[in-house]
Amino acid sequence: MTPNGKPLPSVTTILDKTKPEESRKALQEWRDRVGHEKAKQITTEAANRGTRMHTYLEHYVKHDEMKELPTNPYAQPSWYMAAHVILEAFDHVDEFWGIEVPLYYPDLYAGTTDCVGLWKGKPAIIDFKQSNKVKKREWIDDYFLQLAAYILAHDSMHGTAIDQGVILMCVKPETVETTPKFLSFEIGGTELEKYKEKWIERVDQYYREQG
């Protein structure tokens, strides 16, 4: 939704509606393999865990302190994951300009990025991700497309020229006693320009298919 009230498709909606056929097939094969009820449970738990992790990180950015460790055992992994992201990555964030920042590109799309700030001294769009397993760089194309979308929108709205995006990812710990695994992925320069082009192609595809 734009400030004038015009509804626009979200970045995640466009990515989902234009997902390549091989990705759809792989997702369906996974659902068939684990069972549809189990797949739904895994997906729901992951979404809830990610939401909680984002909440703890947002609280830390706003108040410069972590919330107390929750007594709810289902919430504790998210707390430890957020704490690990802070420990491993936040020393590289020189300034936080905004958290849960609404963005839109005029007449095309809207979305909310997790964080905007200075990463290692340079303006950046920063997204927080949780994962059930360690991911390789070549598996997270959609995350880089999200960063490109948010960078294009931020530059359009605020006249910036952001040249880097960062994914801060934490992997679900196997037990409460297990230290979560942390991963970071950065894009910039010519690689970012390629993802901007790929994102614009996906936006074009979305509107063509929507008629």
HUUR-V623763 format. One record per residue. SS is DSSP state (@ for helix, = for strand, . for the rest). Layout:
SS + SS
//
This chain:
. + . + . + . + . + . + . + . + . + = + @ + @ + @ + @ + @ + @ + @ + . + . + . + @ + @ + @ + @ + @ + @ + @ + @ + @ + @ + @ + @ + @ + @ + . + @ + @ + @ + @ + @ + @ + @ + @ + @ + @ + @ + @ + @ + @ + @ + @ + @ + @ + @ + @ + @ + @ + @ + @ + @ + @ + @ + @ + . + . + . + . + . + . + . + . + . + @ + @ + @ + @ + @ + @ + @ + @ + @ + @ + @ + @ + @ + @ + @ + @ + @ + @ + @ + @ + = + = + = + = + = + = + = + = + = + = + = + = + = + . + . + . + = + = + = + = + = + = + = + = + = + = + = + . + . + = + = + = + = + = + = + = + = + = + = + . + . + . + . + . + @ + @ + @ + . + @ + @ + @ + @ + @ + @ + @ + @ + @ + @ + @ + @ + @ + @ + @ + @ + @ + @ + . + . + . + . + . + = + = + = + = + = + = + = + = + . + . + . + . + . + . + . + . + . + = + = + = + = + = + = + = + = + @ + @ + @ + @ + @ + @ + @ + @ + @ + @ + @ + @ + @ + @ + @ + @ + @ + @ + @ + @ + @ + @ + .
//
